[in-house]
Amino acid sequence: MERTFLSWEDLLRLVRHLVGRLPGEEFDLILGIARGGLIPTALLAQALGMRDIVTAAVRFYEGEEALPEPVFLQFPPDPVLFGKRVLVVDDVWDSGRTALAVKLRVRQAGGFPLVATLHFKPGRNQVPDQPDVYAEATEAWVVYPWAPEAWRKT
């Protein structure tokens, strides 16, 4: 599979592009999906002037075996999300399972999620949904500048 290595400058370009694609509405809070979505979440929060940041940690694998349902290792309490416009952020929508699970969980809590990702892989998507907003579509394996593989490359 083709690998695309991103620099920190590439990352900032993608975040600026993502900000430009967001709807004009304001969000009440931003929810970053651990681990890959945490750095984009911080950058988006800075760009949007948002201070209310929460996180979600979701696991779909036990070792190398896929789990049938997500395991939420950490998630904001329902009252934090209820009635709120929530910007859900992840680095990449690959299969879509993680971001969709978070999106549905926010809805169950009474929130109004909008999912934003740096990358969307339409050819690998396994769910009947896609990110509401994304910076780029790709089918490549994206190596973000925070990944250990990127550190070894420099």
C-alpha positions in Angstrom: 0.0 0.0 0.0 1.2 3.5 -0.9 2.5 5.4 2.1 2.1 9.2 2.4 4.4 10.9 4.9 3.1 14.2 6.2 5.2 17.0 7.7 4.1 19.3 10.4 3.6 21.9 7.7 1.4 19.5 5.8 -0.6 18.9 8.9 -1.2 22.7 9.5 -2.3 23.0 5.9 -4.8 20.2 6.3 -6.1 21.8 9.6 -6.5 25.2 7.9 -8.4 23.5 5.0 -10.6 21.7 7.5 -11.4 24.9 9.3 -12.5 26.4 6.0 -14.8 23.5 5.3 -16.6 23.6 8.7 -20.1 25.1 8.6 -20.5 28.6 9.9 -22.2 27.4 13.1 -20.4 27.5 16.4 -19.8 24.4 18.4 -20.3 24.1 22.1 -17.4 21.7 22.6 -14.9 19.6 20.7 -14.5 15.9 21.3 -11.2 14.3 20.2 -10.9 10.6 19.5 -7.8 9.1 21.1 -5.2 8.6 19.9 -4.9 9.9 16.4 -7.5 12.6 16.8 -5.9 14.3 19.8 -3.3 16.4 18.0 -5.8 17.5 15.2 -8.3 18.3 18.0 -5.8 20.5 19.8 -4.9 22.3 16.6 -8.6 22.8 15.6 -9.4 24.0 19.1 -6.7 26.7 18.8 -7.8 27.7 15.3 -11.5 28.0 16.4 -10.7 29.6 19.8 -12.4 26.7 21.6 -11.6 25.8 25.2 -14.2 23.1 26.0 -12.4 19.9 24.9 -13.3 16.4 25.9 -11.9 13.0 24.7 -13.2 9.6 23.8 -11.1 6.4 23.8 -12.6 3.5 21.8 -11.3 0.0 21.2 -12.4 -2.3 18.4 -9.7 -4.9 18.8 -8.5 -7.3 21.4 -4.9 -8.0 20.3 -5.4 -8.6 16.6 -8.9 -9.9 16.9 -11.7 -7.5 15.9 -14.5 -7.0 18.5 -18.1 -7.1 17.3 -19.0 -3.9 19.3 -16.9 -1.0 20.4 -15.5 -0.8 23.9 -15.6 2.7 25.2 -12.5 3.0 27.5 -13.3 6.6 28.2 -16.2 8.9 27.2 -17.7 12.1 28.5 -20.7 11.8 30.7 -24.1 12.3 29.0 -24.9 15.6 30.8 -21.7 17.1 29.3 -23.0 16.3 25.8 -26.8 16.8 26.2 -28.1 19.5 24.0 -24.6 20.5 22.8 -23.3 20.9 19.3 -20.2 18.7 19.3 -17.4 18.8 16.9 -16.0 15.2 16.8 -12.5 15.0 15.5 -10.3 12.1 14.3 -7.3 11.9 12.1 -8.6 9.5 9.5 -11.9 7.8 8.6 -10.7 4.5 7.4 -13.3 1.8 8.1 -15.4 4.4 9.8 -16.3 2.2 12.7 -14.6 4.3 15.4 -15.9 7.7 14.3 -19.4 6.3 13.7 -19.5 4.7 17.1 -18.5 8.0 18.7 -21.0 9.9 16.6 -23.8 7.5 17.6 -22.8 7.6 21.3 -22.9 11.5 21.2 -26.4 11.3 19.7 -27.5 8.8 22.4 -26.4 11.3 25.0 -28.6 13.9 23.4 -25.8 15.8 21.6 -25.6 17.0 18.0 -22.4 15.7 16.5 -20.5 16.8 13.4 -17.6 14.5 12.5 -14.5 16.1 11.0 -11.4 14.2 9.9 -8.2 15.1 8.2 -8.5 12.2 5.8 -11.3 10.1 4.4 -10.7 6.7 2.7 -13.9 6.1 0.7 -12.6 2.8 -0.7 -12.0 1.3 2.8 -15.2 2.7 4.4 -17.3 -0.2 6.0 -20.2 1.8 7.4 -23.2 3.5 5.7 -21.9 7.0 6.6 -18.9 9.2 6.1 -17.3 12.2 7.8 -19.4 15.3 7.7 -16.3 17.3 6.8 -12.8 16.1 5.8 -9.7 17.9 4.5 -8.7 15.3 1.9 -9.8 12.0 0.4 -7.0 9.3 0.0 -6.5 5.6 -0.3 -2.9 5.8 0.9 -1.6 4.8 4.3 -1.1 8.2 5.9 1.9 8.6 8.2 1.2 11.6 10.4 4.2 13.6 11.8 3.5 12.4 15.4 3.7 8.7 14.4 6.9 6.8 15.5 7.4 5.7 11.8 7.7 9.4 10.9 10.3 9.9 13.6 12.5 7.1 12.2 12.2 8.6 8.7 13.8 11.9 9.7 
